[in-house]
Amino acid sequence: MIPSAQQALALHRKYGSNDRVVSHCQACAKISKTLSESAVQRGHPVNEEAVVAGALLHDIGRSQVQTVAHGYVGAGILEKEGVDPVVVEIVRRHVGAGISPEEAVALGFPPGDYIPRTVEQKIVGFADKLLDGDRARPFEEEVKRFVKKGHDVQRLKKLKEDVDAAVGADAEALILSRG
């Protein structure tokens, strides 16, 4: 099942997500929808319904944990709820610019690859990186944050490049120009 917006909000309520998380997820869904529509216009096959649902639910794991583990925790919640695996994988792989199998082991995650691979996963992951709470911000702010935290900046920049290619434009400019 791919949850509708109402079903996604009901899941957030069921698991106790706070208003800040829900507002952030709604902003992520708005950006993700814009990006997925642009990708479709360019001829990319994108499951737009899964993109919106994945964006609306990408931080549901924050109802349980406030660490980088929220991605796989959220994926587990959604698996338990019978959500479509396409949406589950969007949630599992949205954290950072992805987490390699080696990094997952070092972080104590269940073994696996947490790097976004599909256009749907990349769109939601990138949309999340453009947000500070529920407000869009320049991508460079996220780059600086990655540098400060010692995260893989090249993986982050590759994520943007992949989304730019899918939408056929500078995805950041597309979003920031719309306010």
C-alpha positions as CSV (number, residue, x, y, z in Angstrom):
1,M,0.0,0.0,0.0
2,I,1.2,3.5,-0.9
3,P,-0.3,5.8,1.8
4,S,-2.2,8.8,0.7
5,A,-1.4,12.2,2.4
6,Q,-4.2,11.6,4.9
7,Q,-3.0,8.0,5.7
8,A,0.6,9.3,6.1
9,L,-0.5,11.9,8.6
10,A,-2.5,9.3,10.4
11,L,0.6,7.2,10.7
12,H,2.5,10.1,12.1
13,R,-0.2,10.6,14.7
14,K,-0.3,6.9,15.5
15,Y,3.5,6.9,16.2
16,G,3.5,10.2,18.1
17,S,5.4,12.4,15.6
18,N,5.6,16.0,16.8
19,D,4.2,19.0,14.8
20,R,7.7,20.1,13.8
21,V,8.5,16.7,12.2
22,V,5.2,16.6,10.4
23,S,5.6,20.2,9.1
24,H,9.1,19.3,7.9
25,C,7.8,16.2,6.2
26,Q,5.0,18.2,4.5
27,A,7.6,20.7,3.2
28,C,9.8,17.8,1.9
29,A,6.7,16.4,0.1
30,K,6.0,19.7,-1.6
31,I,9.6,19.9,-2.8
32,S,9.7,16.3,-3.8
33,K,6.5,16.6,-5.8
34,T,7.9,19.5,-7.7
35,L,11.1,17.6,-8.5
36,S,9.3,14.4,-9.5
37,E,6.9,16.3,-11.8
38,S,9.9,17.9,-13.5
39,A,11.6,14.5,-13.9
40,V,8.4,13.1,-15.4
41,Q,8.2,16.0,-17.9
42,R,11.8,15.1,-18.9
43,G,10.7,11.6,-19.6
44,H,12.0,9.8,-16.5
45,P,9.7,7.2,-15.2
46,V,9.0,8.3,-11.6
47,N,6.5,6.8,-9.2
48,E,5.2,10.2,-8.1
49,E,2.8,8.7,-5.6
50,A,5.6,6.8,-3.9
51,V,7.8,10.0,-3.9
52,V,5.1,12.0,-2.1
53,A,4.4,9.2,0.4
54,G,8.1,8.6,1.0
55,A,8.6,12.4,1.6
56,L,5.6,12.6,3.9
57,L,6.9,9.7,5.9
58,H,10.7,10.0,5.6
59,D,11.1,11.1,9.3
60,I,8.5,9.0,11.0
61,G,11.4,7.2,12.7
62,R,12.1,10.4,14.6
63,S,9.0,9.5,16.7
64,Q,11.2,6.7,18.2
65,V,14.8,7.9,17.9
66,Q,16.6,11.3,17.3
67,T,19.7,9.9,15.7
68,V,20.8,8.9,12.2
69,A,19.1,5.6,12.9
70,H,15.7,7.2,12.3
71,G,15.9,6.1,8.7
72,Y,16.0,2.4,9.3
73,V,13.7,2.7,12.4
74,G,11.1,4.5,10.2
75,A,11.5,1.9,7.5
76,G,10.8,-0.8,10.1
77,I,7.6,1.0,11.3
78,L,6.4,1.2,7.7
79,E,7.2,-2.4,7.0
80,K,5.1,-3.4,10.1
81,E,2.3,-1.2,8.7
82,G,2.3,-3.0,5.4
83,V,3.5,0.0,3.4
84,D,4.8,-0.6,-0.2
85,P,8.5,-1.6,-0.3
86,V,9.2,1.3,-2.7
87,V,8.2,3.8,0.0
88,V,9.9,1.8,2.7
89,E,13.2,2.0,0.8
90,I,12.8,5.8,0.3
91,V,12.6,6.2,4.1
92,R,15.4,3.7,4.8
93,R,17.8,5.4,2.3
94,H,17.1,9.2,2.8
95,V,19.5,9.8,5.7
96,G,22.6,11.9,4.9
97,A,23.4,11.4,1.3
98,G,23.2,7.7,2.0
99,I,25.1,5.3,4.2
100,S,27.4,2.6,2.7
101,P,27.3,-1.0,4.0
102,E,30.6,-0.3,5.8
103,E,29.4,2.9,7.4
104,A,26.2,1.0,8.4
105,V,28.2,-1.6,10.3
106,A,30.3,1.1,12.0
107,L,27.1,2.9,13.1
108,G,25.6,-0.3,14.5
109,F,22.8,-0.5,11.8
110,P,21.4,-3.7,10.6
111,P,23.7,-4.8,7.7
112,G,22.8,-3.3,4.4
113,D,23.2,-0.6,1.8
114,Y,21.5,2.6,2.7
115,I,22.6,4.7,-0.3
116,P,19.8,6.1,-2.5
117,R,19.8,4.2,-5.8
118,T,16.4,5.0,-7.5
119,V,15.3,8.4,-8.8
120,E,12.5,8.3,-6.1
121,Q,15.0,7.8,-3.3
122,K,17.3,10.4,-4.6
123,I,14.6,13.0,-5.0
124,V,13.4,12.6,-1.5
125,G,16.9,12.5,-0.1
126,F,17.8,15.7,-1.9
127,A,14.6,17.5,-1.0
128,D,15.3,16.7,2.6
129,K,18.8,18.3,2.3
130,L,17.3,21.5,1.0
131,L,15.3,22.1,4.1
132,D,16.0,23.6,7.5
133,G,12.9,22.6,9.3
134,D,10.1,23.5,6.9
135,R,12.0,26.2,5.1
136,A,14.0,25.8,1.8
137,R,17.6,27.0,2.0
138,P,20.6,27.1,-0.3
139,F,22.2,23.7,-0.9
140,E,25.6,25.2,0.0
141,E,24.4,25.4,3.7
142,E,24.0,21.6,3.7
143,V,27.4,21.3,2.1
144,K,28.9,23.4,4.9
145,R,27.1,21.3,7.5
146,F,28.5,18.1,5.9
147,V,32.0,19.5,6.0
148,K,31.7,20.5,9.6
149,K,30.4,17.0,10.6
150,G,33.0,15.2,8.5
151,H,30.3,13.6,6.3
152,D,30.9,12.5,2.7
153,V,30.5,15.8,0.8
154,Q,31.3,14.1,-2.6
155,R,28.4,11.7,-2.1
156,L,26.1,14.7,-1.2
157,K,27.2,16.6,-4.4
158,K,26.7,13.4,-6.5
159,L,23.1,13.2,-5.1
160,K,22.5,16.8,-6.3
161,E,24.0,16.0,-9.7
162,D,21.8,12.9,-10.1
163,V,18.7,14.9,-9.2
164,D,19.7,17.8,-11.5
165,A,20.1,15.2,-14.3
166,A,16.7,13.7,-13.6
167,V,14.9,17.1,-13.6
168,G,16.9,18.5,-16.5
169,A,17.8,21.7,-14.5
170,D,19.5,22.9,-11.4
171,A,17.1,21.3,-8.8
172,E,18.1,23.8,-6.1
173,A,17.4,26.8,-8.3
174,L,14.1,25.2,-9.4
175,I,13.0,24.9,-5.7
176,L,14.4,28.2,-4.4
177,S,12.9,30.2,-7.3
178,R,9.4,29.0,-6.2
179,G,9.9,30.2,-2.6
